[in-house]
Amino acid sequence: MILFRIISLVVIAAALMVLGADALTSVEGGTVAMRSLADVLNLASAGSAGSLSAWSQGALPVATPAVGMVLGAPAWIPLGVLGLFLALIFRVRD
């Protein structure tokens, strides 16, 4: 259980880092700039967002619009929701 709590904290920290990077980019450029989850995945590994989208079309054709929506969302939203969800599930209970 403690492993999943640590994973949830790492995911929440990643969401906050992406939010901070978006804020700095927005201040620097003078316009609102937000990186999508696809952009962040492509920064981590080139072509990974396209691979995930192609996999969802082949394996889960019904979920393809949902995968596209999540990949198009600002990166801090899906990461933050996932981190908070994991933190809620694996919280310390009395």
Secondary structure, 3 states (H helix, E strand, C coil): CHHHHHHHHHHHHHHHHHHHHHHHHHHHHCCCCCCEHHHHHHHHCCCHHHHHHHHHHHHCHHHHHHHHHHHHCECHHHHHHHHHHHHHHCCCCC
